[in-house]
Amino acid sequence: MSNGEIAAGDGRTLSIRGQQFPRGLGVHSPSALTYALDGTDQAFTATIGIDDETAGPGSAAFQVWTDGTLQYTSPVLTGTSPPLPINIALNGARSLRLVTTDGGNGNSYDHADWAGSTITSTSSTPTATAPPTTAPPTASPPPSAPPTASPAPTAPPTSAPPTTAPPAPAQVKVTKVLTIIEENHSLAQMQAGMPYLYGMAQRYAYADNWTAETHPSFPNYLALAGGSTFAVTDDADPSRLSRSSWNLRWRSPA
């Protein structure tokens, strides 16, 4: 469905220069859409352009990012540009980010379409199945005398095969945990302006909407890592502080 206007659900079938698409994504630039992938996806395909509902005005450029790396940037497309098909290799990426910008002249009428958007996965590749075969009929042998009944043989005793417990999963020893803290920016702001950090958050883990214990920053870092501000109240060089009773070690940058 196209972006439409103010009311919810007021978009319509995606259409670029008269070519209609029954499925796809309609957005208003600037925009960013991020999808988590499972590593089996091979390609992203779409037809991009400005939707016909603007009747001519509008412009946008389209970007495709995978795992925080820019893979494709389109030229600026306007309301008179023809539909532009794209085919972007994913190569097992773990995140896909679709971005539109305003084309450099403001975002009025910038109704951008990712029309017919499709992600192709190795697991969705059709596999050909051979048709069943039937052996030709053979001549029936002439009837013979019924066989003489004989006692059924006695089956040899059977025993269940020995069972073996599955091996225990390998234990992973964690020696370090890396925490990246981004202050004063929401997750949505990171998505729009910090693609590399946002891609790392999507690939690994993140926690948002945290509230500071105090001000300025450094005491909060201590509280996050050690459970206490340790009476630190400023951002000054921590090596000046007495820390023998805290069991902490400072390591200054080289």
N, C-alpha and C positions, 0 to 999 in steps of 0.2 A: 504494500500500500504506500502511496506517496505521502509526503509530509503533511499536506493539507494546510489548514490555517489554525485558528485558536481552539476550536472545539475538539474534544476527544473523538477520534474515529472519523474525522471529516476528510481524510485522504481518499484517493481513488486508485484505480488500477494504474500501476507504473506505466508511463508512456514517454518515449524519447523520440522526437521527430516523427510521430505517428506510429512508431513500432511499440506495441504493447507487450507487457511482460506480466504473466499471472502471479509471479512470486519475485521476491527481492526485498531490498531495504530502502526506504525513503527517509532522508534526513534533511535537516536544515543546517548548512555550514555556518560557523565552524562546528565540527562534531568529531567524536571519537567513539568507536565501538570496539570492545575487546572480548575475545573468545578464548577460553582455555581449551587446548587440544590435547589428544592423548598420545601423540608421537607417531601415529600411523598414517597421518594425512599427507597427501602427495601434492595437491594443487588447489588453488583458489581461482575460480573463474567468475567473471561477471561482465556485464555491459554497463558502462558508466556514462553519465551525462546529466544535463539539467532537465527536469521533468517538464512536460508540455503544459502543466497547469499554470506556469508562470507566463505563458503566451509570449515568450521572447526574452524578457529581462532575466538577469541572474547570471552568476559565474561562480565557478569553484574549481579547485585542483584536488585531485584524489591521491592519497598515499596508502601503501600497504606495508605494514611492519610485521616482522616475525621475530619473536624472542628479543624484542627491543632493538632490532636492526631494520633500518629502512631498506625495503626491497624494490619499491616502485614508486615513482612520482609521475603523475600525468601532466600534460600541458594544461593550462587554464582552459576549461570548457565553458562555453556560454550557452544561452538559450537557443542559439542557432547552430551550434556545433552538432555534427552527426553523432550517432551512438558509437562509442568506442569499446570494442571487446578487449578484455585483458585476460591473461592466463599466467598466474604467478606460482612458481614452484614453492612448496612448503617444506619438502625434504624432511619430514618428521618433526617439524617445529612443535613447540609446546604452547605457544600463544600466538594469536593472530589479532592484529589491531588495524582497524579500518578508519582512516582519518580523512576529513575534508576540510579545506581552508577556504577563505572567502574570496580567493582570486585577487586580493590586493586592492579591491575597490569597495569595501564594505560588504555586509551580508544581506542586503535587501534582495528579495526574490531568489535567494540561493537555495532552491529546493533540489538537492542533489540525490541521484538515484544510483544505488548498487543493484542494478536490475538483473534478474536471473542468477543471483549469487549462489554459488555451489562450492562445497568443499568435497574433494574427491579423496577417498581413503582406500588403502590397500584392502581393508576388510569389506569394502563395498564393490570391489571389482567382480563382475559376473563371471561365473565359471561355466564353460560349456559342458553339457551332459550328453553322453552318447546315447542314441536311442536303443531300446531293448532289442535283442535279437532272439529269434525263435528258430530252433533246429528243424529241418524238414522232417516230415513224418517218415517212419520206416515201416516196412512190411511186418505184419504180426506173424510170429511163428505159429505153426500148426498146433492145435491143442494137444496136450499130452496128458497122460494119466496123472491124477492128483497124487502128490507126493505122500509118502507114508509118514505118518506123524512119528516124531522122535522126541524123547524128553529134552526139554530146554536145557542148554548148558548152564552150569552154575557160574555166575559172574565172580571173578576174583575179588577178594576184599580190596576196598579202596580206602585211601586215607587222604585227608585234606592236606594240601601243600603247606609247608611251614610258612608262617606269616612273620614278616620282619617289620618292625616299627619304622616309619619313615624317619629319615635323618632330621635331626633338630636344625632349625634355620640358623644360618651363620650369624654370629653375634658381631654387631658393628660397634666398635669402641669409639665413642665421641670424645675427642680431646679438646676441641675448641668450638665455640659458638660465636659466629660473627653477627653482630647486631648493627644495623644502619638506622640512624634516627634522622628523620626529616622534620624539622620544626616549622610551625606556623603555616603549614600547607595541608589542605585536606587531600584525601585519596583521589577525589575527582580532579583537583588541581594538578596532582602528580600525573594522572592519566592524560590530561590535556597538554602539559608542558614538560614532563620529565619521563619520556618514554623508556629510557634505559632502566631507571630505578623502578618504574611501574612494572616493567617486564620482569625484573627480578622478584618483585613482590608477588606477581601472579605465578611465577614458576616455583617459588619456594614457599614462603609464608609471610604474613603481615598481621599486625594488630593496629587498629586505628581508633580514633576518638578517645585518646588518652588525655588526662588532665594533669597539669603540672602540680608538683607538691609545693613549689616555691618559685621564686624569681631571684636571680637570673638562671642560666641554663645548667651550669656545672653541678650544683647540688642535686638537681634532678637526675643527672647521669649517675651520681653516686647512689641515689635512692633506687634507681632502676637496677643497678648491678649489685649493690650490697645491702639493700633493704633499709638504708638510713642515709640521711644527709651528713652524718658524722660532724654536725655543728658547723659545716662549711656554709657560708652565706653569700659568697661572691664568686666571680670567675677568675680570680687572681691565681698565679702560679701555685699549685697545690704543694709543691715540694717545700714550701716555707713552713708548712704546718707540721705539728707534732703528730706522729701517727703510730708510735710504738704500741699504744694500747688498742689500735684498731686492727692489727694484723693485716695491714695493707701495704702494697709496694707500688711506688710511682715509677713509671718508666718514661723518661722525657724523650721526645723525638730527637733523632740524630741530627 
